[in-house]
Amino acid sequence: MTPRDAADEGGSRWSDLDRPPLNAPALRRALVREGGLWSQVGVVQSTGSTNSDLVDAASAGRAVEGAVLVAEEQTSGRGRLDRRWTAPPRSGLFFSVLLTPSEVPVARWGWLPLLTGVAVATGLSRAAGVDTALKWPNDLLVTVGGEERKAGGILAERAGRDAVVVGVGLNVTLRADELPVPLAGSLALAGAQNTDRDPLLRGVLRSLEEWYGRWRAAGGDPAASGLQETYAAGCATLGRTVRAELPGDRSIVGEAVAVDGDGRLVIATKEGVQEPVGAGDIVHLRPAWPGAG
């Protein structure tokens, strides 16, 4: 992987003085160390998708585990279900990491997006002084004006047989008049104490290194690593009445009661059935019947 550093670009990178560029050399000095997870850190001025770029680099043998690719701007950023993710240049953190959890059975790799959510929330709590909740399976929520708003998302993709690329998109300084949809949010709008992207990125990546190491050392066991319990504690979906919109135009309405050992959301319906959902769109609803959370 040989990305071109945003720090090497000229002129236009300072077009918004409230949004200075990331300091790529300083990030490398802080994150790449002997015995650590992060092997290389590249920052590019603009790209279509850091996930796509890193998947291609891994397939071509130009990236190894611990490679990090950050973009100041993504022109074709993607979320789940091929949704677009757009934001002004330098207004957020848009990055992908390459992981090869060889010690972990492939059946447990589905925990990686949830693990990343826990790591991001933990890192932001320390570095930004803002509470971030998790909406199953991969959304990051903040509170703006008493309302839940989506400030970020996570997307995991296989890179060949042995690797996974996990991408994170996080709105940091997005202003109210820049929101792509009314229910979007940002760390700044949520009252974050710090919106300097350099320490935020360092904090998130260090937290991800910590959680990934713990999970990998436990062979991917979500209970033994503490991941399942921590995710449940920070998940805003649990205890809520939700609608799960599933493939094939099917939907389930019920109370989200647990995240099981496979990372699936367990929904209890009014008929007394508990259905585990492994993929789908989750909509938070008001309580539909007495006793619902």
C-alpha positions in Angstrom: 0.0 0.0 0.0 1.6 3.3 -1.1 -1.0 6.0 -0.4 -0.1 9.6 -1.1 -0.1 11.6 2.1 -2.6 14.4 2.5 0.2 16.3 4.3 2.0 16.4 0.9 -0.9 18.1 -0.9 -0.7 21.8 -1.4 -2.9 24.9 -1.2 -6.5 23.7 -1.0 -6.0 21.6 2.1 -6.2 24.8 4.1 -9.4 25.9 2.4 -11.3 25.6 5.8 -9.2 26.9 8.6 -11.6 25.3 11.2 -10.7 21.9 9.7 -7.0 21.5 9.5 -5.5 18.5 7.8 -4.4 15.4 9.6 -0.7 15.2 10.5 0.3 11.9 8.8 3.9 11.8 10.0 2.8 12.4 13.6 0.2 9.8 13.4 2.7 7.2 12.2 5.1 8.1 15.0 2.4 7.7 17.6 0.8 4.5 16.3 3.4 2.4 14.5 5.6 0.7 17.0 7.5 -2.5 17.5 5.2 -5.3 18.7 2.1 -3.2 18.1 -0.9 -3.9 15.8 -0.6 -1.0 13.5 2.0 -1.6 10.7 1.5 1.3 8.4 -0.6 4.5 8.4 -1.4 6.3 5.2 -3.4 9.5 4.8 -4.8 10.5 1.4 -6.4 13.7 0.4 -9.4 12.2 -1.4 -10.5 8.8 -2.5 -13.7 6.9 -3.5 -13.7 4.5 -0.6 -10.9 3.6 1.9 -12.5 0.1 2.3 -12.3 -0.5 -1.5 -8.7 0.8 -1.7 -7.6 -1.4 1.2 -9.3 -4.5 -0.1 -7.5 -4.0 -3.4 -4.2 -3.3 -1.7 -4.5 -6.5 0.4 -5.5 -8.6 -2.7 -2.4 -7.3 -4.5 -0.1 -8.0 -1.6 0.6 -4.3 -0.9 -0.9 -4.3 2.6 -0.4 -6.5 5.7 -2.3 -6.8 8.9 -2.5 -3.5 10.8 -2.5 -1.3 7.7 -4.6 1.8 8.2 -5.8 4.0 5.4 -7.4 7.4 6.2 -9.0 9.8 3.8 -9.6 13.5 4.3 -12.6 13.1 1.9 -14.5 10.1 0.6 -16.4 10.6 -2.7 -18.0 7.2 -2.8 -18.1 6.2 0.9 -20.4 3.3 1.6 -22.5 2.1 4.5 -24.5 -1.1 4.9 -26.8 -2.1 2.1 -24.7 0.0 -0.3 -26.0 3.3 1.2 -23.9 6.4 0.4 -21.9 8.1 3.1 -21.0 11.8 2.2 -19.4 14.6 4.2 -17.4 17.7 3.5 -13.6 17.3 3.4 -11.8 17.1 6.8 -15.2 17.2 8.7 -14.8 13.7 10.1 -12.7 10.5 10.4 -13.0 8.2 7.4 -10.6 5.3 7.7 -10.2 1.5 7.2 -8.0 -1.1 8.8 -6.9 -4.5 7.6 -7.1 -7.4 10.1 -6.1 -11.0 9.8 -7.5 -12.8 12.9 -5.9 -16.2 12.1 -6.4 -17.5 15.7 -10.1 -16.9 15.5 -12.6 -19.3 13.8 -14.2 -17.7 10.8 -17.6 -18.2 12.3 -16.7 -15.6 15.0 -15.5 -13.0 12.5 -19.0 -11.5 12.5 -18.1 -9.9 15.8 -15.6 -7.6 14.2 -18.0 -4.8 13.4 -19.5 -5.0 16.9 -16.0 -5.0 18.4 -15.1 -2.0 16.3 -18.2 -0.2 17.6 -17.2 -0.9 21.2 -13.6 0.3 20.5 -14.8 3.5 18.8 -17.2 4.3 21.6 -14.6 3.7 24.3 -12.0 5.7 22.4 -14.3 8.6 21.9 -15.3 8.7 25.6 -11.7 9.1 26.5 -10.5 11.4 23.7 -13.6 13.5 23.0 -15.5 13.5 26.3 -18.7 12.5 24.6 -21.0 9.5 25.1 -21.6 7.4 22.1 -24.2 4.7 22.0 -24.3 1.7 19.7 -27.3 0.8 17.5 -27.2 -2.8 16.4 -25.4 -3.8 14.3 -23.1 -1.0 13.3 -24.3 2.6 13.9 -22.8 5.1 16.3 -25.3 7.4 18.0 -24.9 10.7 19.8 -27.4 12.9 21.6 -28.2 16.3 20.0 -30.8 18.4 21.6 -32.2 15.5 23.5 -32.6 13.3 20.3 -30.6 10.3 19.2 -28.7 11.1 16.0 -26.5 8.9 13.9 -22.9 10.2 13.9 -21.1 7.3 12.4 -21.2 3.8 10.9 -19.0 0.7 10.5 -18.7 -1.5 7.5 -16.7 -4.8 7.4 -15.8 -6.6 4.2 -13.8 -9.8 3.5 -10.5 -9.3 1.7 -9.7 -12.7 0.3 -9.9 -15.8 2.5 -7.7 -14.6 5.4 -8.5 -11.0 6.0 -11.2 -8.5 6.9 -11.2 -4.8 6.1 -13.2 -2.8 8.7 -14.1 0.8 7.7 -15.3 3.6 10.0 -17.0 6.8 9.0 -17.5 9.4 11.8 -18.9 12.9 11.7 -16.7 15.1 13.8 -17.2 18.8 13.0 -20.2 18.5 10.7 -22.4 21.6 11.2 -26.2 21.7 11.4 -26.5 23.2 7.9 -24.3 20.4 6.5 -26.3 17.5 7.8 -27.1 15.1 4.9 -30.4 14.1 6.6 -32.3 15.5 9.6 -31.4 12.5 11.8 -27.7 12.8 11.3 -25.4 14.2 14.0 -21.7 14.9 14.8 -19.4 15.0 17.8 -19.4 18.8 17.6 -23.2 19.0 17.7 -23.3 16.6 20.6 -21.1 19.0 22.6 -17.8 17.1 22.4 -15.0 18.6 24.5 -12.4 17.9 21.8 -12.9 17.8 18.0 -9.2 17.7 17.1 -9.1 14.8 14.7 -5.5 13.8 15.3 -5.9 12.8 19.0 -9.4 11.4 18.2 -8.0 9.1 15.6 -5.1 8.0 17.9 -7.6 7.3 20.7 -9.9 5.3 18.5 -7.1 3.2 17.0 -5.5 2.5 20.3 -8.8 1.4 21.7 -9.3 -0.8 18.7 -5.9 -2.4 19.1 -6.7 -3.1 22.8 -10.1 -4.7 22.1 -8.9 -6.7 19.1 -6.0 -8.1 21.0 -8.3 -9.1 23.9 -10.8 -10.8 21.5 -8.0 -12.5 19.5 -6.3 -13.8 22.7 -9.6 -15.4 23.7 -9.9 -17.1 20.3 -12.8 -14.8 19.4 -14.9 -15.9 22.3 -17.2 -12.8 22.9 -18.0 -13.8 26.5 -14.4 -14.7 27.6 -13.0 -11.5 26.1 -15.7 -9.3 27.8 -16.8 -8.1 24.4 -20.4 -9.4 24.5 -21.1 -7.9 27.9 -19.5 -4.6 27.0 -21.4 -4.4 23.7 -24.7 -5.1 25.5 -24.0 -2.4 28.1 -23.5 0.3 25.4 -26.2 -0.9 23.0 -29.1 1.6 22.7 -31.1 -1.0 20.8 -31.5 -3.4 23.7 -34.7 -2.9 25.8 -36.3 -1.1 22.9 -39.3 -2.0 20.7 -37.8 -2.4 17.2 -38.8 -3.3 13.7 -36.3 -5.6 11.9 -36.6 -5.2 8.2 -35.3 -8.4 6.7 -34.3 -9.7 3.3 -37.2 -10.9 1.2 -39.5 -8.0 2.3 -40.1 -9.6 5.7 -40.2 -7.7 9.0 -40.3 -8.5 12.7 -41.6 -6.2 15.4 -40.8 -6.9 19.0 -38.5 -6.1 22.0 -34.8 -6.4 21.5 -33.8 -8.5 24.5 -30.2 -9.7 23.9 -27.2 -10.0 21.6 -26.4 -13.7 21.4 -23.0 -15.5 21.2 -23.0 -15.1 17.4 -23.6 -11.4 17.6 -27.2 -11.7 16.5 -29.9 -9.4 17.8 -32.6 -11.5 19.6 -36.1 -10.0 19.3 -39.0 -11.2 21.5 -42.3 -10.9 19.6 -45.8 -10.5 21.1 -46.4 -14.1 20.1 -43.8 -15.2 22.7 -41.2 -16.2 20.1 -37.6 -15.1 20.4 -36.1 -14.7 16.9 -32.4 -14.1 16.4 -31.6 -11.6 13.6 -28.2 -11.8 11.9 -28.7 -9.3 9.1 -31.3 -6.6 8.5 -32.2 -3.0 9.1 -33.3 -2.1 12.6 -35.7 0.7 13.3 -36.1 2.0 16.9 -39.8 2.4 17.7 -41.8 3.6 20.6 -42.9 0.9 23.0 -45.8 -1.0 21.3 -47.2 -2.7 24.3 -46.9 -2.6 28.1 -43.6 -3.8 29.4 -41.7 -3.1 26.3 -38.5 -1.1 26.8 
